[in-house]
Amino acid sequence: MRGDPYFLKARFKSVCPETGKVIEKGDECCYFPKARKAYHKDSKAAEQCRAMKFAESYGMGDAQW
């Protein structure tokens, strides 16, 4: 859906607002368009995004939480 978080390659260097880890240009990160924030791939936010994508791909009942 539009506005849902997704994974991408960072276009510029930034810092994860959750972990404080540096996200280098080209690193994989999880982007939340509604908040306009990128999270490090090791963050809880990215973990939740992976879980949501997994649930969607297998048609699980809680996929749209």
Biopython code that builds the backbone (N, CA, C, O; Angstrom):
import numpy as np
from Bio.PDB.StructureBuilder import StructureBuilder

atoms = [
    (1, "MET", "N", (0.828, -1.179, 0.000)),
    (1, "MET", "CA", (0.000, 0.000, 0.000)),
    (1, "MET", "C", (0.880, 1.252, 0.000)),
    (1, "MET", "O", (2.032, 1.223, 0.432)),
    (2, "ARG", "N", (0.332, 2.301, -0.473)),
    (2, "ARG", "CA", (1.062, 3.563, -0.512)),
    (2, "ARG", "C", (1.318, 4.057, 0.911)),
    (2, "ARG", "O", (0.411, 4.078, 1.743)),
    (3, "GLY", "N", (2.537, 4.444, 1.174)),
    (3, "GLY", "CA", (2.907, 4.926, 2.492)),
    (3, "GLY", "C", (3.452, 3.859, 3.422)),
    (3, "GLY", "O", (3.934, 4.179, 4.509)),
    (4, "ASP", "N", (3.384, 2.576, 3.012)),
    (4, "ASP", "CA", (3.925, 1.503, 3.829)),
    (4, "ASP", "C", (5.453, 1.545, 3.787)),
    (4, "ASP", "O", (6.033, 1.963, 2.786)),
    (5, "PRO", "N", (6.106, 1.115, 4.866)),
    (5, "PRO", "CA", (7.565, 1.088, 4.870)),
    (5, "PRO", "C", (8.109, 0.057, 3.882)),
    (5, "PRO", "O", (7.449, -0.937, 3.579)),
    (6, "TYR", "N", (9.320, 0.307, 3.387)),
    (6, "TYR", "CA", (9.947, -0.617, 2.446)),
    (6, "TYR", "C", (11.461, -0.508, 2.552)),
    (6, "TYR", "O", (11.988, 0.457, 3.106)),
    (7, "PHE", "N", (12.154, -1.508, 2.017)),
    (7, "PHE", "CA", (13.604, -1.526, 2.037)),
    (7, "PHE", "C", (14.148, -0.930, 0.760)),
    (7, "PHE", "O", (13.583, -1.104, -0.320)),
    (8, "LEU", "N", (15.264, -0.216, 0.903)),
    (8, "LEU", "CA", (15.932, 0.391, -0.248)),
    (8, "LEU", "C", (17.397, 0.586, 0.063)),
    (8, "LEU", "O", (17.836, 0.394, 1.197)),
    (9, "LYS", "N", (18.151, 0.968, -0.950)),
    (9, "LYS", "CA", (19.560, 1.329, -0.776)),
    (9, "LYS", "C", (19.603, 2.822, -0.463)),
    (9, "LYS", "O", (19.005, 3.629, -1.175)),
    (10, "ALA", "N", (20.302, 3.179, 0.589)),
    (10, "ALA", "CA", (20.387, 4.585, 1.017)),
    (10, "ALA", "C", (21.013, 5.438, -0.077)),
    (10, "ALA", "O", (22.024, 5.052, -0.665)),
    (11, "ARG", "N", (20.424, 6.585, -0.349)),
    (11, "ARG", "CA", (20.944, 7.490, -1.373)),
    (11, "ARG", "C", (21.971, 8.462, -0.806)),
    (11, "ARG", "O", (22.718, 9.090, -1.557)),
    (12, "PHE", "N", (22.009, 8.586, 0.519)),
    (12, "PHE", "CA", (22.996, 9.451, 1.159)),
    (12, "PHE", "C", (23.234, 8.966, 2.583)),
    (12, "PHE", "O", (22.452, 8.178, 3.115)),
    (13, "LYS", "N", (24.293, 9.429, 3.187)),
    (13, "LYS", "CA", (24.663, 9.038, 4.538)),
    (13, "LYS", "C", (23.692, 9.667, 5.540)),
    (13, "LYS", "O", (23.332, 10.838, 5.418)),
    (14, "SER", "N", (23.271, 8.871, 6.534)),
    (14, "SER", "CA", (22.382, 9.377, 7.576)),
    (14, "SER", "C", (22.597, 8.573, 8.858)),
    (14, "SER", "O", (23.449, 7.686, 8.914)),
    (15, "VAL", "N", (21.821, 8.893, 9.872)),
    (15, "VAL", "CA", (21.900, 8.198, 11.155)),
    (15, "VAL", "C", (20.512, 7.656, 11.497)),
    (15, "VAL", "O", (19.509, 8.356, 11.353)),
    (16, "CYS", "N", (20.468, 6.410, 11.948)),
    (16, "CYS", "CA", (19.194, 5.784, 12.327)),
    (16, "CYS", "C", (18.645, 6.481, 13.576)),
    (16, "CYS", "O", (19.361, 6.621, 14.568)),
    (17, "PRO", "N", (17.381, 6.918, 13.536)),
    (17, "PRO", "CA", (16.811, 7.603, 14.702)),
    (17, "PRO", "C", (16.574, 6.673, 15.893)),
    (17, "PRO", "O", (16.421, 7.138, 17.023)),
    (18, "GLU", "N", (16.543, 5.371, 15.646)),
    (18, "GLU", "CA", (16.297, 4.409, 16.722)),
    (18, "GLU", "C", (17.591, 3.924, 17.363)),
    (18, "GLU", "O", (17.723, 3.945, 18.586)),
    (19, "THR", "N", (18.547, 3.486, 16.544)),
    (19, "THR", "CA", (19.767, 2.872, 17.069)),
    (19, "THR", "C", (20.942, 3.832, 17.164)),
    (19, "THR", "O", (21.880, 3.593, 17.925)),
    (20, "GLY", "N", (20.900, 4.907, 16.402)),
    (20, "GLY", "CA", (22.019, 5.836, 16.367)),
    (20, "GLY", "C", (23.153, 5.369, 15.468)),
    (20, "GLY", "O", (24.188, 6.030, 15.381)),
    (21, "LYS", "N", (22.966, 4.223, 14.793)),
    (21, "LYS", "CA", (23.991, 3.702, 13.886)),
    (21, "LYS", "C", (23.997, 4.508, 12.591)),
    (21, "LYS", "O", (22.963, 5.006, 12.145)),
    (22, "VAL", "N", (25.167, 4.622, 12.006)),
    (22, "VAL", "CA", (25.314, 5.340, 10.743)),
    (22, "VAL", "C", (24.822, 4.453, 9.598)),
    (22, "VAL", "O", (25.138, 3.264, 9.537)),
    (23, "ILE", "N", (24.054, 5.043, 8.707)),
    (23, "ILE", "CA", (23.619, 4.383, 7.478)),
    (23, "ILE", "C", (24.428, 5.021, 6.363)),
    (23, "ILE", "O", (24.221, 6.187, 6.028)),
    (24, "GLU", "N", (25.342, 4.264, 5.793)),
    (24, "GLU", "CA", (26.202, 4.775, 4.728)),
    (24, "GLU", "C", (25.446, 4.773, 3.400)),
    (24, "GLU", "O", (24.502, 4.004, 3.216)),
    (25, "LYS", "N", (25.858, 5.622, 2.497)),
    (25, "LYS", "CA", (25.285, 5.649, 1.150)),
    (25, "LYS", "C", (25.473, 4.264, 0.528)),
    (25, "LYS", "O", (26.584, 3.734, 0.504)),
    (26, "GLY", "N", (24.382, 3.681, 0.026)),
    (26, "GLY", "CA", (24.424, 2.356, -0.590)),
    (26, "GLY", "C", (24.042, 1.222, 0.343)),
    (26, "GLY", "O", (23.797, 0.107, -0.115)),
    (27, "ASP", "N", (23.984, 1.486, 1.663)),
    (27, "ASP", "CA", (23.572, 0.452, 2.618)),
    (27, "ASP", "C", (22.071, 0.185, 2.483)),
    (27, "ASP", "O", (21.301, 1.077, 2.124)),
    (28, "GLU", "N", (21.670, -1.042, 2.773)),
    (28, "GLU", "CA", (20.246, -1.353, 2.801)),
    (28, "GLU", "C", (19.661, -0.779, 4.087)),
    (28, "GLU", "O", (20.248, -0.908, 5.161)),
    (29, "CYS", "N", (18.504, -0.149, 3.965)),
    (29, "CYS", "CA", (17.822, 0.402, 5.129)),
    (29, "CYS", "C", (16.317, 0.292, 4.905)),
    (29, "CYS", "O", (15.854, 0.023, 3.797)),
    (30, "CYS", "N", (15.576, 0.506, 5.972)),
    (30, "CYS", "CA", (14.117, 0.465, 5.895)),
    (30, "CYS", "C", (13.605, 1.904, 5.952)),
    (30, "CYS", "O", (13.896, 2.640, 6.895)),
    (31, "TYR", "N", (12.851, 2.289, 4.945)),
    (31, "TYR", "CA", (12.357, 3.665, 4.848)),
    (31, "TYR", "C", (10.871, 3.710, 5.168)),
    (31, "TYR", "O", (10.078, 2.933, 4.637)),
    (32, "PHE", "N", (10.512, 4.638, 6.050)),
    (32, "PHE", "CA", (9.120, 4.867, 6.426)),
    (32, "PHE", "C", (8.688, 6.191, 5.792)),
    (32, "PHE", "O", (8.984, 7.255, 6.334)),
    (33, "PRO", "N", (7.992, 6.141, 4.651)),
    (33, "PRO", "CA", (7.649, 7.368, 3.930)),
    (33, "PRO", "C", (6.755, 8.337, 4.710)),
    (33, "PRO", "O", (6.901, 9.551, 4.567)),
    (34, "LYS", "N", (5.845, 7.828, 5.522)),
    (34, "LYS", "CA", (4.956, 8.725, 6.270)),
    (34, "LYS", "C", (5.740, 9.560, 7.277)),
    (34, "LYS", "O", (5.434, 10.734, 7.487)),
    (35, "ALA", "N", (6.740, 8.961, 7.893)),
    (35, "ALA", "CA", (7.571, 9.667, 8.864)),
    (35, "ALA", "C", (8.783, 10.310, 8.209)),
    (35, "ALA", "O", (9.461, 11.139, 8.816)),
    (36, "ARG", "N", (9.053, 9.923, 6.965)),
    (36, "ARG", "CA", (10.219, 10.386, 6.211)),
    (36, "ARG", "C", (11.510, 10.099, 6.966)),
    (36, "ARG", "O", (12.380, 10.960, 7.097)),
    (37, "LYS", "N", (11.616, 8.843, 7.469)),
    (37, "LYS", "CA", (12.791, 8.421, 8.226)),
    (37, "LYS", "C", (13.294, 7.084, 7.697)),
    (37, "LYS", "O", (12.519, 6.219, 7.289)),
    (38, "ALA", "N", (14.617, 6.944, 7.716)),
    (38, "ALA", "CA", (15.267, 5.694, 7.330)),
    (38, "ALA", "C", (15.850, 5.053, 8.584)),
    (38, "ALA", "O", (16.475, 5.727, 9.402)),
    (39, "TYR", "N", (15.640, 3.747, 8.726)),
    (39, "TYR", "CA", (16.117, 3.009, 9.889)),
    (39, "TYR", "C", (17.169, 1.993, 9.463)),
    (39, "TYR", "O", (17.071, 1.387, 8.396)),
    (40, "HIS", "N", (18.176, 1.817, 10.314)),
    (40, "HIS", "CA", (19.243, 0.852, 10.068)),
    (40, "HIS", "C", (18.655, -0.545, 9.948)),
    (40, "HIS", "O", (17.645, -0.852, 10.581)),
    (41, "LYS", "N", (19.280, -1.390, 9.143)),
    (41, "LYS", "CA", (18.747, -2.736, 8.905)),
    (41, "LYS", "C", (18.724, -3.590, 10.170)),
    (41, "LYS", "O", (18.023, -4.601, 10.199)),
    (42, "ASP", "N", (19.464, -3.220, 11.216)),
    (42, "ASP", "CA", (19.479, -3.966, 12.471)),
    (42, "ASP", "C", (18.504, -3.415, 13.511)),
    (42, "ASP", "O", (18.480, -3.900, 14.642)),
    (43, "SER", "N", (17.714, -2.429, 13.158)),
    (43, "SER", "CA", (16.794, -1.801, 14.119)),
    (43, "SER", "C", (15.525, -2.631, 14.297)),
    (43, "SER", "O", (15.216, -3.501, 13.484)),
    (44, "LYS", "N", (14.801, -2.344, 15.373)),
    (44, "LYS", "CA", (13.514, -3.000, 15.627)),
    (44, "LYS", "C", (12.495, -2.613, 14.554)),
    (44, "LYS", "O", (11.668, -3.435, 14.158)),
    (45, "ALA", "N", (12.551, -1.383, 14.092)),
    (45, "ALA", "CA", (11.627, -0.923, 13.048)),
    (45, "ALA", "C", (11.824, -1.739, 11.776)),
    (45, "ALA", "O", (10.849, -2.139, 11.139)),
    (46, "ALA", "N", (13.080, -1.990, 11.401)),
    (46, "ALA", "CA", (13.358, -2.794, 10.206)),
    (46, "ALA", "C", (12.921, -4.243, 10.410)),
    (46, "ALA", "O", (12.430, -4.884, 9.481)),
    (47, "GLU", "N", (13.100, -4.751, 11.619)),
    (47, "GLU", "CA", (12.671, -6.113, 11.934)),
    (47, "GLU", "C", (11.155, -6.245, 11.780)),
    (47, "GLU", "O", (10.665, -7.235, 11.237)),
    (48, "GLN", "N", (10.420, -5.242, 12.260)),
    (48, "GLN", "CA", (8.963, -5.254, 12.122)),
    (48, "GLN", "C", (8.550, -5.153, 10.662)),
    (48, "GLN", "O", (7.574, -5.779, 10.248)),
    (49, "CYS", "N", (9.285, -4.367, 9.878)),
    (49, "CYS", "CA", (8.998, -4.228, 8.453)),
    (49, "CYS", "C", (9.195, -5.568, 7.739)),
    (49, "CYS", "O", (8.378, -5.959, 6.905)),
    (50, "ARG", "N", (10.293, -6.273, 8.074)),
    (50, "ARG", "CA", (10.533, -7.598, 7.482)),
    (50, "ARG", "C", (9.412, -8.562, 7.847)),
    (50, "ARG", "O", (8.958, -9.332, 7.000)),
    (51, "ALA", "N", (8.962, -8.529, 9.099)),
    (51, "ALA", "CA", (7.880, -9.407, 9.546)),
    (51, "ALA", "C", (6.589, -9.101, 8.795)),
    (51, "ALA", "O", (5.860, -10.014, 8.409)),
    (52, "MET", "N", (6.310, -7.821, 8.588)),
    (52, "MET", "CA", (5.102, -7.423, 7.869)),
    (52, "MET", "C", (5.163, -7.897, 6.408)),
    (52, "MET", "O", (4.174, -8.402, 5.877)),
    (53, "LYS", "N", (6.324, -7.731, 5.764)),
    (53, "LYS", "CA", (6.482, -8.172, 4.371)),
    (53, "LYS", "C", (6.359, -9.689, 4.271)),
    (53, "LYS", "O", (5.782, -10.197, 3.310)),
    (54, "PHE", "N", (6.893, -10.419, 5.250)),
    (54, "PHE", "CA", (6.779, -11.869, 5.281)),
    (54, "PHE", "C", (5.308, -12.282, 5.381)),
    (54, "PHE", "O", (4.844, -13.153, 4.645)),
    (55, "ALA", "N", (4.585, -11.642, 6.304)),
    (55, "ALA", "CA", (3.171, -11.968, 6.494)),
    (55, "ALA", "C", (2.367, -11.683, 5.227)),
    (55, "ALA", "O", (1.493, -12.469, 4.862)),
    (56, "GLU", "N", (2.653, -10.568, 4.553)),
    (56, "GLU", "CA", (1.963, -10.225, 3.306)),
    (56, "GLU", "C", (2.228, -11.265, 2.225)),
    (56, "GLU", "O", (1.314, -11.667, 1.504)),
    (57, "SER", "N", (3.471, -11.694, 2.117)),
    (57, "SER", "CA", (3.831, -12.596, 1.023)),
    (57, "SER", "C", (3.232, -13.990, 1.224)),
    (57, "SER", "O", (3.029, -14.718, 0.253)),
    (58, "TYR", "N", (2.952, -14.362, 2.460)),
    (58, "TYR", "CA", (2.367, -15.678, 2.699)),
    (58, "TYR", "C", (0.873, -15.601, 3.031)),
    (58, "TYR", "O", (0.282, -16.603, 3.435)),
    (59, "GLY", "N", (0.271, -14.453, 2.870)),
    (59, "GLY", "CA", (-1.175, -14.307, 3.052)),
    (59, "GLY", "C", (-1.648, -14.575, 4.458)),
    (59, "GLY", "O", (-2.752, -15.084, 4.653)),
    (60, "MET", "N", (-0.840, -14.244, 5.439)),
    (60, "MET", "CA", (-1.223, -14.492, 6.831)),
    (60, "MET", "C", (-2.300, -13.490, 7.252)),
    (60, "MET", "O", (-2.397, -12.394, 6.701)),
    (61, "GLY", "N", (-3.094, -13.883, 8.224)),
    (61, "GLY", "CA", (-4.225, -13.084, 8.659)),
    (61, "GLY", "C", (-3.880, -11.725, 9.214)),
    (61, "GLY", "O", (-4.664, -10.786, 9.074)),
    (62, "ASP", "N", (-2.721, -11.594, 9.845)),
    (62, "ASP", "CA", (-2.346, -10.316, 10.448)),
    (62, "ASP", "C", (-1.457, -9.479, 9.529)),
    (62, "ASP", "O", (-0.719, -8.613, 9.998)),
    (63, "ALA", "N", (-1.526, -9.731, 8.247)),
    (63, "ALA", "CA", (-0.637, -9.072, 7.282)),
    (63, "ALA", "C", (-0.843, -7.568, 7.228)),
    (63, "ALA", "O", (0.111, -6.844, 6.945)),
    (64, "GLN", "N", (-2.025, -7.075, 7.483)),
    (64, "GLN", "CA", (-2.297, -5.636, 7.361)),
    (64, "GLN", "C", (-2.388, -4.936, 8.704)),
    (64, "GLN", "O", (-3.127, -3.960, 8.832)),
    (65, "TRP", "N", (-1.673, -5.394, 9.687)),
    (65, "TRP", "CA", (-1.688, -4.739, 10.995)),
    (65, "TRP", "C", (-0.912, -3.510, 10.886)),
    (65, "TRP", "O", (-0.777, -2.777, 11.865)),
]
sb = StructureBuilder()
sb.init_structure("model")
sb.init_model(0)
sb.init_chain("A")
sb.init_seg("    ")
for serial, (resi, resn, name, xyz) in enumerate(atoms, 1):
    if name == "N":
        sb.init_residue(resn, " ", resi, " ")
    sb.init_atom(name, np.array(xyz, "f"), 0.0, 1.0, " ", f" {name:<3s}", serial, name[0])
structure = sb.get_structure()
